[in-house]
Structure formats: structure tokens, C-alpha cells
Amino acid sequence: MDMKDFLNVLASKEPVPGGGGACGYVAAVGMALGNMVLSLTTGKKKYAEYQEEIEELIVKAGDITNRLYECMDKDAKAFKPLSEAYGLPKDTEEQLEHRNKVMENALLIASEAPLSMMELIVEAIKLIDRISVIGSRLAISDAGVGVQMCKAALNGASLNVYINTKLMKNIDVAEDMNTKADELVITGNELADKVYDRVMDCVHP
């Protein structure tokens, strides 16, 4: 669907796309902005010393952008089993036992998708960190915009992990996933803030 259709469905009562799909899209836009800075830097004499690295980063940034975009579909597919599990009958003991089993597996799947997305977003933030150092000063503000979008997507994706792990009966699995998400949130936010401050120092009068 195009952007307008995506927003219309996002605003509706349809279960997907939801917050996860939105995070994937926002992060992809953020990484694409970082790549735009590289595109505006490559070939410039002023940044010739970084030319080889810039060419490598353009490829990496393009790959991460595509993978983040694909996270939109992956998140929707991961949420579908959970959405269906909520609708299972629970009138009898047998039905309730079956529902709980299906629900636990669905919660795991629904948590893994945003957790994987978070790992990819942190990769994007690390890339933008480097871009903010070697990228054209004329386009450096776009690196700042991009990292802010990735930061928002990272924090948003973490909420999709926590809301699902909170319902898990397997406490060990839930705590392990929460710990991974916590670490990614801390690492990603600290680095994103560092990049934002660096960009702000370059653009603020």
C-alpha cells in the first residue's frame, strides 16, 4: 500500500499494521536519511579521505533500510497468531488449557519480532553515528533527524516487547527477553543522544 493507505489502515481498528509496523517504517526512514547524507558526501573533494568508507557505508545503509522496511511485514505476521489466540474459546478446562498453550507460543513470536527489530535499529544508529562524523556538514542536520527517528522507533519497539513478555507464564524466557530489550534501549538511546548532541553543536548558532 502507499503511504496514505498505510496511514488510513493504521488509524483504523484493523489489528495490523500497528505500533510495530509503524516503528519499522519510521526506523527505515531514519536510516534512509542517514544514507542521503552519504549520497550528498560521496565524490566531494573535501571528504576524499573518507571516500572508500563512504561507498561501503552507502551499501550497508541501503541494506539496513531494506531490512527495516521488511520488519513491517514480519511484525504483522508475528502478531497474527496472537490476535487469533485471543479469540480462542475458554469455556471448558480443556479449551482453556489449549488456549493458554497457544497464547504462550504466540506471545513468544510476537515478542521476538520487535526484539529483532530493535537489534537492527541499534545497527542503524551506530551507522548514523559514523555518518554524523564523516558526512557533509551541509547535510548533517539530516543525520540528526534520522537518528531521532531511529531512537523513537527503538523505544517504541521495546514497548511491543514488554507488553507481550508481561503476559508470559514462562518467567525465565520473559526476563531474558526483557534484559535484552533493556540493554538495547540503553545502548541505542545513549548513542542516539550522543549523535544528536554532535549534530546540534554543528547546526545551532
PAMI-979891 format. One record per atom (N, C-alpha, C): residue number from 1; atom name; x, z, y. Coordinates in Angstrom, 2 decimals. Layout:
% PAMI-979891
<NUM,'CA',<X,Z,Y>>
...
% end
This chain:
% PAMI-979891
<1,'N',<0.84,0.00,-1.20>>
<1,'CA',<0.00,0.00,0.00>>
<1,'C',<0.87,0.00,1.25>>
<2,'N',<0.33,-0.49,2.36>>
<2,'CA',<1.11,-0.47,3.59>>
<2,'C',<1.03,0.91,4.22>>
<3,'N',<1.71,1.11,5.32>>
<3,'CA',<1.80,2.44,5.93>>
<3,'C',<0.43,2.97,6.36>>
<4,'N',<-0.41,2.12,6.89>>
<4,'CA',<-1.72,2.56,7.35>>
<4,'C',<-2.58,2.99,6.17>>
<5,'N',<-2.55,2.21,5.09>>
<5,'CA',<-3.31,2.58,3.90>>
<5,'C',<-2.80,3.89,3.31>>
<6,'N',<-1.49,4.04,3.31>>
<6,'CA',<-0.89,5.27,2.79>>
<6,'C',<-1.38,6.48,3.57>>
<7,'N',<-1.41,6.37,4.88>>
<7,'CA',<-1.87,7.48,5.72>>
<7,'C',<-3.34,7.77,5.50>>
<8,'N',<-4.13,6.73,5.33>>
<8,'CA',<-5.57,6.93,5.10>>
<8,'C',<-5.83,7.64,3.79>>
<9,'N',<-5.12,7.24,2.74>>
<9,'CA',<-5.29,7.90,1.44>>
<9,'C',<-4.73,9.31,1.49>>
<10,'N',<-3.63,9.47,2.20>>
<10,'CA',<-3.01,10.79,2.33>>
<10,'C',<-3.96,11.77,3.01>>
<11,'N',<-4.74,11.27,3.95>>
<11,'CA',<-5.66,12.13,4.70>>
<11,'C',<-6.97,12.38,3.94>>
<12,'N',<-7.18,11.68,2.84>>
<12,'CA',<-8.43,11.81,2.09>>
<12,'C',<-8.35,12.94,1.06>>
<13,'N',<-9.39,13.08,0.28>>
<13,'CA',<-9.44,14.12,-0.76>>
<13,'C',<-8.79,13.68,-2.07>>
<14,'N',<-8.24,12.48,-2.09>>
<14,'CA',<-7.55,12.00,-3.29>>
<14,'C',<-6.36,12.92,-3.60>>
<15,'N',<-6.14,13.24,-4.87>>
<15,'CA',<-5.05,14.16,-5.23>>
<15,'C',<-3.66,13.60,-4.96>>
<16,'N',<-3.52,12.29,-5.03>>
<16,'CA',<-2.24,11.65,-4.71>>
<16,'C',<-2.50,10.41,-3.86>>
<17,'N',<-1.60,10.12,-2.93>>
<17,'CA',<-0.39,10.88,-2.61>>
<17,'C',<-0.71,12.19,-1.90>>
<18,'N',<0.23,13.13,-2.01>>
<18,'CA',<0.09,14.41,-1.35>>
<18,'C',<1.37,14.77,-0.64>>
<19,'N',<1.65,16.07,-0.57>>
<19,'CA',<2.84,16.53,0.13>>
<19,'C',<4.12,16.00,-0.47>>
<20,'N',<4.17,15.88,-1.80>>
<20,'CA',<5.37,15.37,-2.45>>
<20,'C',<5.67,13.93,-2.09>>
<21,'N',<4.63,13.10,-2.13>>
<21,'CA',<4.81,11.70,-1.77>>
<21,'C',<5.22,11.55,-0.31>>
<22,'N',<4.63,12.39,0.55>>
<22,'CA',<4.97,12.35,1.97>>
<22,'C',<6.43,12.74,2.18>>
<23,'N',<6.89,13.75,1.43>>
<23,'CA',<8.29,14.18,1.55>>
<23,'C',<9.24,13.06,1.12>>
<24,'N',<8.90,12.38,0.03>>
<24,'CA',<9.73,11.28,-0.44>>
<24,'C',<9.85,10.18,0.60>>
<25,'N',<8.73,9.87,1.24>>
<25,'CA',<8.73,8.81,2.24>>
<25,'C',<9.51,9.22,3.48>>
<26,'N',<9.28,10.44,3.94>>
<26,'CA',<9.97,10.93,5.14>>
<26,'C',<11.48,10.98,4.92>>
<27,'N',<11.90,11.45,3.74>>
<27,'CA',<13.33,11.51,3.43>>
<27,'C',<13.93,10.11,3.36>>
<28,'N',<13.18,9.15,2.79>>
<28,'CA',<13.67,7.77,2.72>>
<28,'C',<13.85,7.19,4.12>>
<29,'N',<12.93,7.49,5.01>>
<29,'CA',<13.05,7.04,6.40>>
<29,'C',<14.27,7.68,7.05>>
<30,'N',<14.50,8.97,6.77>>
<30,'CA',<15.66,9.65,7.33>>
<30,'C',<16.97,9.03,6.88>>
<31,'N',<17.06,8.71,5.58>>
<31,'CA',<18.27,8.09,5.07>>
<31,'C',<18.43,6.68,5.63>>
<32,'N',<17.32,5.96,5.78>>
<32,'CA',<17.38,4.61,6.34>>
<32,'C',<17.89,4.64,7.78>>
<33,'N',<17.52,5.67,8.52>>
<33,'CA',<18.03,5.81,9.89>>
<33,'C',<19.54,6.04,9.88>>
<34,'N',<20.01,6.82,8.92>>
<34,'CA',<21.45,7.01,8.80>>
<34,'C',<22.15,5.69,8.51>>
<35,'N',<21.52,4.89,7.67>>
<35,'CA',<22.11,3.60,7.33>>
<35,'C',<22.09,2.65,8.52>>
<36,'N',<21.09,2.82,9.39>>
<36,'CA',<21.04,1.99,10.58>>
<36,'C',<22.24,2.26,11.48>>
<37,'N',<22.63,3.53,11.56>>
<37,'CA',<23.81,3.88,12.35>>
<37,'C',<25.05,3.17,11.79>>
<38,'N',<25.15,3.16,10.46>>
<38,'CA',<26.27,2.47,9.82>>
<38,'C',<26.23,0.97,10.13>>
<39,'N',<25.05,0.39,10.10>>
<39,'CA',<24.91,-1.05,10.36>>
<39,'C',<25.30,-1.39,11.79>>
<40,'N',<25.08,-0.43,12.70>>
<40,'CA',<25.46,-0.66,14.10>>
<40,'C',<26.93,-0.33,14.37>>
<41,'N',<27.60,0.22,13.35>>
<41,'CA',<29.00,0.59,13.50>>
<41,'C',<29.94,-0.40,12.82>>
<42,'N',<29.47,-0.96,11.70>>
<42,'CA',<30.34,-1.85,10.92>>
<42,'C',<30.80,-3.06,11.73>>
<43,'N',<32.06,-3.39,11.58>>
<43,'CA',<32.61,-4.55,12.27>>
<43,'C',<33.07,-4.29,13.68>>
<44,'N',<32.84,-3.10,14.20>>
<44,'CA',<33.25,-2.78,15.58>>
<44,'C',<34.73,-2.35,15.61>>
<45,'N',<35.48,-2.93,16.53>>
<45,'CA',<36.91,-2.66,16.62>>
<45,'C',<37.20,-1.18,16.85>>
<46,'N',<36.33,-0.53,17.59>>
<46,'CA',<36.53,0.88,17.92>>
<46,'C',<36.54,1.77,16.68>>
<47,'N',<35.85,1.29,15.63>>
<47,'CA',<35.74,2.10,14.41>>
<47,'C',<36.40,1.41,13.22>>
<48,'N',<37.38,0.54,13.51>>
<48,'CA',<38.04,-0.25,12.48>>
<48,'C',<38.72,0.61,11.41>>
<49,'N',<39.20,1.77,11.80>>
<49,'CA',<39.89,2.65,10.84>>
<49,'C',<38.95,3.16,9.74>>
<50,'N',<37.64,3.10,10.01>>
<50,'CA',<36.65,3.58,9.04>>
<50,'C',<35.92,2.44,8.34>>
<51,'N',<36.33,1.20,8.60>>
<51,'CA',<35.57,0.05,8.13>>
<51,'C',<35.32,0.06,6.62>>
<52,'N',<36.35,0.31,5.85>>
<52,'CA',<36.19,0.30,4.39>>
<52,'C',<35.22,1.40,3.94>>
<53,'N',<35.34,2.56,4.53>>
<53,'CA',<34.44,3.66,4.19>>
<53,'C',<33.01,3.34,4.62>>
<54,'N',<32.86,2.75,5.77>>
<54,'CA',<31.54,2.39,6.27>>
<54,'C',<30.83,1.44,5.31>>
<55,'N',<31.56,0.44,4.84>>
<55,'CA',<30.97,-0.52,3.90>>
<55,'C',<30.52,0.16,2.61>>
<56,'N',<31.30,1.14,2.15>>
<56,'CA',<30.93,1.89,0.94>>
<56,'C',<29.69,2.75,1.20>>
<57,'N',<29.64,3.37,2.38>>
<57,'CA',<28.52,4.24,2.71>>
<57,'C',<27.22,3.46,2.90>>
<58,'N',<27.33,2.24,3.38>>
<58,'CA',<26.13,1.40,3.54>>
<58,'C',<25.47,1.16,2.18>>
<59,'N',<26.29,0.91,1.18>>
<59,'CA',<25.77,0.70,-0.18>>
<59,'C',<25.16,1.99,-0.72>>
<60,'N',<25.87,3.10,-0.54>>
<60,'CA',<25.37,4.39,-1.03>>
<60,'C',<24.08,4.79,-0.34>>
<61,'N',<24.03,4.60,0.96>>
<61,'CA',<22.84,4.96,1.72>>
<61,'C',<21.64,4.10,1.32>>
<62,'N',<21.90,2.83,1.06>>
<62,'CA',<20.82,1.96,0.62>>
<62,'C',<20.27,2.37,-0.73>>
<63,'N',<21.17,2.78,-1.62>>
<63,'CA',<20.76,3.24,-2.95>>
<63,'C',<19.94,4.52,-2.86>>
<64,'N',<20.38,5.47,-2.05>>
<64,'CA',<19.65,6.73,-1.90>>
<64,'C',<18.29,6.49,-1.26>>
<65,'N',<18.24,5.59,-0.28>>
<65,'CA',<16.95,5.27,0.35>>
<65,'C',<15.96,4.75,-0.69>>
<66,'N',<16.41,3.84,-1.53>>
<66,'CA',<15.54,3.29,-2.56>>
<66,'C',<15.10,4.35,-3.57>>
<67,'N',<16.02,5.23,-3.94>>
<67,'CA',<15.69,6.28,-4.91>>
<67,'C',<14.72,7.29,-4.32>>
<68,'N',<14.86,7.58,-3.03>>
<68,'CA',<13.90,8.48,-2.37>>
<68,'C',<12.53,7.84,-2.28>>
<69,'N',<12.51,6.55,-2.01>>
<69,'CA',<11.25,5.82,-1.96>>
<69,'C',<10.56,5.86,-3.32>>
<70,'N',<11.35,5.72,-4.37>>
<70,'CA',<10.80,5.77,-5.73>>
<70,'C',<10.26,7.15,-6.08>>
<71,'N',<10.76,8.16,-5.40>>
<71,'CA',<10.28,9.53,-5.63>>
<71,'C',<8.80,9.67,-5.31>>
<72,'N',<8.29,8.81,-4.45>>
<72,'CA',<6.87,8.86,-4.11>>
<72,'C',<6.02,8.62,-5.35>>
<73,'N',<6.35,7.58,-6.10>>
<73,'CA',<5.61,7.28,-7.33>>
<73,'C',<5.86,8.32,-8.41>>
<74,'N',<7.12,8.77,-8.49>>
<74,'CA',<7.46,9.78,-9.50>>
<74,'C',<6.69,11.06,-9.26>>
<75,'N',<6.54,11.45,-8.01>>
<75,'CA',<5.81,12.67,-7.69>>
<75,'C',<4.34,12.53,-8.05>>
<76,'N',<3.77,11.36,-7.77>>
<76,'CA',<2.36,11.13,-8.08>>
<76,'C',<2.13,11.18,-9.59>>
<77,'N',<3.04,10.56,-10.35>>
<77,'CA',<2.91,10.57,-11.81>>
<77,'C',<3.10,11.97,-12.38>>
<78,'N',<3.97,12.76,-11.75>>
<78,'CA',<4.23,14.12,-12.22>>
<78,'C',<3.06,15.04,-11.94>>
<79,'N',<2.32,14.77,-10.87>>
<79,'CA',<1.20,15.64,-10.51>>
<79,'C',<-0.06,15.33,-11.31>>
<80,'N',<-0.16,14.11,-11.79>>
<80,'CA',<-1.38,13.70,-12.50>>
<80,'C',<-1.73,14.60,-13.69>>
<81,'N',<-0.77,14.93,-14.59>>
<81,'CA',<-1.10,15.81,-15.72>>
<81,'C',<-1.61,17.18,-15.27>>
<82,'N',<-1.07,17.69,-14.17>>
<82,'CA',<-1.51,18.99,-13.66>>
<82,'C',<-2.92,18.91,-13.12>>
<83,'N',<-3.20,17.82,-12.41>>
<83,'CA',<-4.54,17.61,-11.88>>
<83,'C',<-5.57,17.55,-13.01>>
<84,'N',<-5.20,16.88,-14.09>>
<84,'CA',<-6.10,16.76,-15.24>>
<84,'C',<-6.23,18.09,-15.98>>
<85,'N',<-5.15,18.87,-16.01>>
<85,'CA',<-5.17,20.16,-16.71>>
<85,'C',<-6.16,21.13,-16.07>>
<86,'N',<-6.24,21.08,-14.75>>
<86,'CA',<-7.17,21.97,-14.05>>
<86,'C',<-8.62,21.70,-14.45>>
<87,'N',<-8.88,20.48,-14.91>>
<87,'CA',<-10.25,20.12,-15.28>>
<87,'C',<-10.61,20.39,-16.72>>
<88,'N',<-9.66,20.88,-17.52>>
<88,'CA',<-9.93,21.15,-18.94>>
<88,'C',<-10.89,22.34,-19.09>>
<89,'N',<-11.77,22.28,-20.09>>
<89,'CA',<-12.72,23.38,-20.31>>
<89,'C',<-12.01,24.67,-20.74>>
<90,'N',<-12.62,25.80,-20.42>>
<90,'CA',<-12.04,27.10,-20.77>>
<90,'C',<-13.15,28.10,-21.17>>
<91,'N',<-14.17,27.54,-21.79>>
<91,'CA',<-15.32,28.38,-22.16>>
<91,'C',<-15.07,29.22,-23.41>>
<92,'N',<-14.30,28.67,-24.34>>
<92,'CA',<-14.03,29.40,-25.58>>
<92,'C',<-12.56,29.82,-25.63>>
<93,'N',<-12.24,30.70,-26.55>>
<93,'CA',<-10.86,31.16,-26.68>>
<93,'C',<-9.93,30.03,-27.06>>
<94,'N',<-10.42,29.15,-27.93>>
<94,'CA',<-9.61,28.00,-28.36>>
<94,'C',<-9.36,27.05,-27.18>>
<95,'N',<-10.41,26.82,-26.41>>
<95,'CA',<-10.29,25.94,-25.25>>
<95,'C',<-9.32,26.53,-24.22>>
<96,'N',<-9.43,27.83,-24.02>>
<96,'CA',<-8.57,28.49,-23.05>>
<96,'C',<-7.10,28.45,-23.49>>
<97,'N',<-6.87,28.64,-24.78>>
<97,'CA',<-5.52,28.58,-25.32>>
<97,'C',<-4.92,27.19,-25.16>>
<98,'N',<-5.73,26.18,-25.45>>
<98,'CA',<-5.29,24.79,-25.28>>
<98,'C',<-5.02,24.49,-23.81>>
<99,'N',<-5.91,24.94,-22.95>>
<99,'CA',<-5.76,24.70,-21.51>>
<99,'C',<-4.48,25.34,-20.99>>
<100,'N',<-4.21,26.56,-21.41>>
<100,'CA',<-3.01,27.26,-20.95>>
<100,'C',<-1.73,26.55,-21.38>>
<101,'N',<-1.75,26.03,-22.61>>
<101,'CA',<-0.59,25.32,-23.14>>
<101,'C',<-0.35,24.03,-22.36>>
<102,'N',<-1.43,23.30,-22.14>>
<102,'CA',<-1.32,22.05,-21.39>>
<102,'C',<-0.91,22.33,-19.95>>
<103,'N',<-1.47,23.38,-19.38>>
<103,'CA',<-1.18,23.74,-17.99>>
<103,'C',<0.29,24.10,-17.81>>
<104,'N',<0.85,24.87,-18.75>>
<104,'CA',<2.25,25.29,-18.65>>
<104,'C',<3.18,24.08,-18.65>>
<105,'N',<2.90,23.13,-19.52>>
<105,'CA',<3.73,21.92,-19.58>>
<105,'C',<3.56,21.08,-18.32>>
<106,'N',<2.32,21.02,-17.82>>
<106,'CA',<2.05,20.24,-16.62>>
<106,'C',<2.73,20.86,-15.39>>
<107,'N',<2.75,22.18,-15.34>>
<107,'CA',<3.41,22.87,-14.23>>
<107,'C',<4.91,22.60,-14.22>>
<108,'N',<5.49,22.53,-15.41>>
<108,'CA',<6.91,22.23,-15.53>>
<108,'C',<7.21,20.83,-15.01>>
<109,'N',<6.41,19.87,-15.43>>
<109,'CA',<6.59,18.48,-15.00>>
<109,'C',<6.41,18.36,-13.48>>
<110,'N',<5.38,19.06,-12.97>>
<110,'CA',<5.07,18.99,-11.54>>
<110,'C',<6.13,19.68,-10.70>>
<111,'N',<6.90,20.59,-11.29>>
<111,'CA',<7.98,21.28,-10.58>>
<111,'C',<9.28,20.49,-10.63>>
<112,'N',<9.51,19.80,-11.73>>
<112,'CA',<10.75,19.05,-11.90>>
<112,'C',<10.86,17.90,-10.91>>
<113,'N',<9.75,17.24,-10.61>>
<113,'CA',<9.79,16.08,-9.71>>
<113,'C',<10.27,16.45,-8.31>>
<114,'N',<9.67,17.46,-7.65>>
<114,'CA',<10.17,17.81,-6.32>>
<114,'C',<11.56,18.43,-6.34>>
<115,'N',<11.92,19.10,-7.44>>
<115,'CA',<13.27,19.66,-7.54>>
<115,'C',<14.32,18.55,-7.59>>
<116,'N',<14.02,17.50,-8.35>>
<116,'CA',<14.92,16.34,-8.40>>
<116,'C',<14.99,15.66,-7.04>>
<117,'N',<13.86,15.61,-6.35>>
<117,'CA',<13.82,15.03,-5.02>>
<117,'C',<14.70,15.82,-4.07>>
<118,'N',<14.65,17.13,-4.18>>
<118,'CA',<15.46,17.99,-3.32>>
<118,'C',<16.96,17.72,-3.52>>
<119,'N',<17.36,17.53,-4.76>>
<119,'CA',<18.77,17.24,-5.05>>
<119,'C',<19.19,15.94,-4.37>>
<120,'N',<18.32,14.96,-4.39>>
<120,'CA',<18.60,13.67,-3.78>>
<120,'C',<18.63,13.78,-2.26>>
<121,'N',<17.75,14.59,-1.71>>
<121,'CA',<17.71,14.77,-0.26>>
<121,'C',<18.99,15.43,0.23>>
<122,'N',<19.49,16.39,-0.52>>
<122,'CA',<20.75,17.03,-0.14>>
<122,'C',<21.88,16.00,-0.15>>
<123,'N',<21.85,15.08,-1.09>>
<123,'CA',<22.84,13.98,-1.10>>
<123,'C',<22.73,13.17,0.18>>
<124,'N',<21.50,12.90,0.60>>
<124,'CA',<21.27,12.13,1.82>>
<124,'C',<21.80,12.88,3.04>>
<125,'N',<21.57,14.18,3.09>>
<125,'CA',<22.04,14.99,4.21>>
<125,'C',<23.57,14.98,4.26>>
<126,'N',<24.21,15.07,3.11>>
<126,'CA',<25.67,15.03,3.05>>
<126,'C',<26.20,13.69,3.57>>
<127,'N',<25.47,12.64,3.26>>
<127,'CA',<25.88,11.31,3.71>>
<127,'C',<25.72,11.19,5.23>>
<128,'N',<24.62,11.70,5.74>>
<128,'CA',<24.39,11.65,7.19>>
<128,'C',<25.39,12.52,7.92>>
<129,'N',<25.83,13.59,7.28>>
<129,'CA',<26.88,14.43,7.86>>
<129,'C',<28.11,13.58,8.16>>
<130,'N',<28.53,12.80,7.20>>
<130,'CA',<29.70,11.95,7.40>>
<130,'C',<29.41,10.85,8.41>>
<131,'N',<28.22,10.30,8.35>>
<131,'CA',<27.83,9.25,9.28>>
<131,'C',<27.89,9.76,10.72>>
<132,'N',<27.51,11.01,10.92>>
<132,'CA',<27.50,11.58,12.26>>
<132,'C',<28.91,11.76,12.81>>
<133,'N',<29.90,11.71,11.93>>
<133,'CA',<31.30,11.85,12.35>>
<133,'C',<31.92,10.49,12.68>>
<134,'N',<31.65,9.49,11.83>>
<134,'CA',<32.33,8.20,11.99>>
<134,'C',<31.43,7.11,12.57>>
<135,'N',<30.14,7.41,12.75>>
<135,'CA',<29.22,6.40,13.25>>
<135,'C',<29.33,6.16,14.74>>
<136,'N',<28.84,5.02,15.17>>
<136,'CA',<28.87,4.65,16.58>>
<136,'C',<28.20,5.72,17.43>>
<137,'N',<28.89,6.12,18.51>>
<137,'CA',<28.33,7.13,19.42>>
<137,'C',<27.09,6.60,20.14>>
<138,'N',<26.95,5.30,20.20>>
<138,'CA',<25.79,4.71,20.87>>
<138,'C',<24.51,4.88,20.03>>
<139,'N',<24.68,5.12,18.72>>
<139,'CA',<23.52,5.26,17.84>>
<139,'C',<23.47,6.64,17.17>>
<140,'N',<24.30,7.55,17.65>>
<140,'CA',<24.43,8.84,16.99>>
<140,'C',<23.14,9.64,16.99>>
<141,'N',<22.29,9.41,17.98>>
<141,'CA',<21.02,10.14,18.03>>
<141,'C',<20.16,9.83,16.81>>
<142,'N',<20.30,8.61,16.28>>
<142,'CA',<19.51,8.24,15.11>>
<142,'C',<19.96,8.99,13.86>>
<143,'N',<21.24,9.35,13.81>>
<143,'CA',<21.72,10.19,12.72>>
<143,'C',<21.08,11.57,12.82>>
<144,'N',<20.92,12.05,14.06>>
<144,'CA',<20.27,13.34,14.28>>
<144,'C',<18.81,13.31,13.89>>
<145,'N',<18.13,12.23,14.25>>
<145,'CA',<16.72,12.08,13.86>>
<145,'C',<16.61,12.02,12.33>>
<146,'N',<17.50,11.24,11.73>>
<146,'CA',<17.46,11.08,10.28>>
<146,'C',<17.67,12.38,9.54>>
<147,'N',<18.62,13.19,10.00>>
<147,'CA',<18.90,14.44,9.29>>
<147,'C',<17.76,15.44,9.48>>
<148,'N',<17.09,15.38,10.65>>
<148,'CA',<15.95,16.26,10.86>>
<148,'C',<14.78,15.90,9.93>>
<149,'N',<14.62,14.60,9.68>>
<149,'CA',<13.57,14.15,8.77>>
<149,'C',<13.89,14.58,7.34>>
<150,'N',<15.16,14.46,6.97>>
<150,'CA',<15.57,14.88,5.63>>
<150,'C',<15.42,16.39,5.46>>
<151,'N',<15.73,17.13,6.51>>
<151,'CA',<15.59,18.59,6.46>>
<151,'C',<14.12,18.97,6.25>>
<152,'N',<13.24,18.34,6.99>>
<152,'CA',<11.81,18.63,6.85>>
<152,'C',<11.32,18.29,5.44>>
<153,'N',<11.78,17.15,4.92>>
<153,'CA',<11.38,16.73,3.58>>
<153,'C',<11.91,17.68,2.52>>
<154,'N',<13.14,18.17,2.73>>
<154,'CA',<13.74,19.12,1.79>>
<154,'C',<12.92,20.41,1.72>>
<155,'N',<12.61,20.95,2.88>>
<155,'CA',<11.83,22.19,2.92>>
<155,'C',<10.43,21.98,2.39>>
<156,'N',<9.86,20.82,2.69>>
<156,'CA',<8.52,20.52,2.18>>
<156,'C',<8.51,20.40,0.67>>
<157,'N',<9.50,19.72,0.11>>
<157,'CA',<9.58,19.56,-1.34>>
<157,'C',<9.74,20.91,-2.04>>
<158,'N',<10.45,21.83,-1.40>>
<158,'CA',<10.64,23.15,-2.01>>
<158,'C',<9.31,23.87,-2.19>>
<159,'N',<8.40,23.67,-1.26>>
<159,'CA',<7.08,24.31,-1.36>>
<159,'C',<6.33,23.81,-2.59>>
<160,'N',<6.55,22.54,-2.94>>
<160,'CA',<5.91,21.98,-4.13>>
<160,'C',<6.51,22.52,-5.41>>
<161,'N',<7.75,22.97,-5.33>>
<161,'CA',<8.35,23.64,-6.49>>
<161,'C',<7.76,25.03,-6.62>>
<162,'N',<7.80,25.79,-5.53>>
<162,'CA',<7.38,27.19,-5.57>>
<162,'C',<5.91,27.39,-5.92>>
<163,'N',<5.05,26.50,-5.45>>
<163,'CA',<3.63,26.68,-5.71>>
<163,'C',<3.30,26.48,-7.19>>
<164,'N',<4.12,25.69,-7.86>>
<164,'CA',<3.91,25.45,-9.29>>
<164,'C',<4.60,26.50,-10.17>>
<165,'N',<5.83,26.87,-9.81>>
<165,'CA',<6.53,27.87,-10.61>>
<165,'C',<5.83,29.22,-10.53>>
<166,'N',<5.14,29.47,-9.44>>
<166,'CA',<4.42,30.74,-9.27>>
<166,'C',<3.35,30.93,-10.33>>
<167,'N',<2.83,29.81,-10.86>>
<167,'CA',<1.75,29.87,-11.85>>
<167,'C',<2.26,29.84,-13.28>>
<168,'N',<3.57,29.62,-13.45>>
<168,'CA',<4.13,29.54,-14.80>>
<168,'C',<4.09,30.89,-15.50>>
<169,'N',<3.82,30.86,-16.80>>
<169,'CA',<3.85,32.07,-17.62>>
<169,'C',<5.27,32.34,-18.14>>
<170,'N',<6.06,31.27,-18.25>>
<170,'CA',<7.45,31.43,-18.68>>
<170,'C',<8.28,31.82,-17.45>>
<171,'N',<8.48,33.11,-17.28>>
<171,'CA',<9.15,33.64,-16.10>>
<171,'C',<10.60,33.17,-16.01>>
<172,'N',<11.28,33.08,-17.14>>
<172,'CA',<12.68,32.65,-17.14>>
<172,'C',<12.84,31.24,-16.58>>
<173,'N',<11.98,30.34,-17.03>>
<173,'CA',<12.03,28.96,-16.55>>
<173,'C',<11.69,28.91,-15.06>>
<174,'N',<10.68,29.65,-14.67>>
<174,'CA',<10.26,29.68,-13.27>>
<174,'C',<11.37,30.20,-12.37>>
<175,'N',<12.02,31.28,-12.77>>
<175,'CA',<13.09,31.86,-11.96>>
<175,'C',<14.29,30.93,-11.88>>
<176,'N',<14.59,30.23,-12.96>>
<176,'CA',<15.70,29.29,-12.96>>
<176,'C',<15.44,28.15,-11.97>>
<177,'N',<14.23,27.62,-11.98>>
<177,'CA',<13.88,26.53,-11.07>>
<177,'C',<13.85,27.02,-9.63>>
<178,'N',<13.35,28.24,-9.42>>
<178,'CA',<13.31,28.80,-8.07>>
<178,'C',<14.72,29.02,-7.53>>
<179,'N',<15.62,29.48,-8.39>>
<179,'CA',<17.00,29.69,-7.97>>
<179,'C',<17.65,28.38,-7.54>>
<180,'N',<17.43,27.33,-8.32>>
<180,'CA',<17.97,26.02,-7.97>>
<180,'C',<17.40,25.53,-6.64>>
<181,'N',<16.10,25.72,-6.46>>
<181,'CA',<15.45,25.29,-5.22>>
<181,'C',<15.98,26.10,-4.04>>
<182,'N',<16.14,27.41,-4.24>>
<182,'CA',<16.67,28.27,-3.17>>
<182,'C',<18.05,27.79,-2.72>>
<183,'N',<18.90,27.48,-3.69>>
<183,'CA',<20.26,27.05,-3.38>>
<183,'C',<20.26,25.73,-2.61>>
<184,'N',<19.39,24.82,-3.01>>
<184,'CA',<19.30,23.53,-2.33>>
<184,'C',<18.78,23.69,-0.91>>
<185,'N',<17.81,24.58,-0.73>>
<185,'CA',<17.27,24.84,0.60>>
<185,'C',<18.35,25.38,1.52>>
<186,'N',<19.10,26.36,1.03>>
<186,'CA',<20.16,26.97,1.84>>
<186,'C',<21.25,25.95,2.18>>
<187,'N',<21.75,25.25,1.15>>
<187,'CA',<22.81,24.26,1.36>>
<187,'C',<22.36,23.15,2.31>>
<188,'N',<21.17,22.60,2.03>>
<188,'CA',<20.67,21.49,2.83>>
<188,'C',<20.39,21.86,4.27>>
<189,'N',<19.78,23.02,4.49>>
<189,'CA',<19.46,23.44,5.85>>
<189,'C',<20.70,23.76,6.67>>
<190,'N',<21.66,24.42,6.05>>
<190,'CA',<22.90,24.76,6.77>>
<190,'C',<23.62,23.49,7.21>>
<191,'N',<23.70,22.51,6.31>>
<191,'CA',<24.41,21.28,6.64>>
<191,'C',<23.62,20.46,7.65>>
<192,'N',<22.30,20.40,7.49>>
<192,'CA',<21.46,19.64,8.43>>
<192,'C',<21.56,20.22,9.83>>
<193,'N',<21.58,21.54,9.93>>
<193,'CA',<21.72,22.18,11.24>>
<193,'C',<23.08,21.89,11.85>>
<194,'N',<24.10,21.84,11.02>>
<194,'CA',<25.45,21.51,11.48>>
<194,'C',<25.49,20.09,12.05>>
<195,'N',<24.84,19.16,11.34>>
<195,'CA',<24.79,17.77,11.81>>
<195,'C',<24.01,17.68,13.11>>
<196,'N',<22.88,18.37,13.17>>
<196,'CA',<22.04,18.34,14.38>>
<196,'C',<22.82,18.87,15.58>>
<197,'N',<23.55,19.97,15.40>>
<197,'CA',<24.34,20.53,16.49>>
<197,'C',<25.43,19.56,16.92>>
<198,'N',<26.05,18.89,15.96>>
<198,'CA',<27.10,17.92,16.29>>
<198,'C',<26.53,16.77,17.14>>
<199,'N',<25.36,16.28,16.72>>
<199,'CA',<24.72,15.19,17.46>>
<199,'C',<24.29,15.68,18.85>>
<200,'N',<23.74,16.88,18.90>>
<200,'CA',<23.30,17.43,20.18>>
<200,'C',<24.47,17.53,21.16>>
<201,'N',<25.62,17.94,20.66>>
<201,'CA',<26.81,18.03,21.51>>
<201,'C',<27.20,16.66,22.09>>
<202,'N',<26.88,15.60,21.32>>
<202,'CA',<27.23,14.25,21.76>>
<202,'C',<26.23,13.68,22.77>>
<203,'N',<24.96,14.06,22.66>>
<203,'CA',<23.94,13.40,23.46>>
<203,'C',<23.39,14.24,24.59>>
<204,'N',<23.50,15.56,24.48>>
<204,'CA',<22.89,16.41,25.52>>
<204,'C',<23.79,16.46,26.75>>
<205,'N',<23.22,16.26,27.93>>
<205,'CA',<24.02,16.26,29.18>>
<205,'C',<24.73,17.60,29.39>>
% end
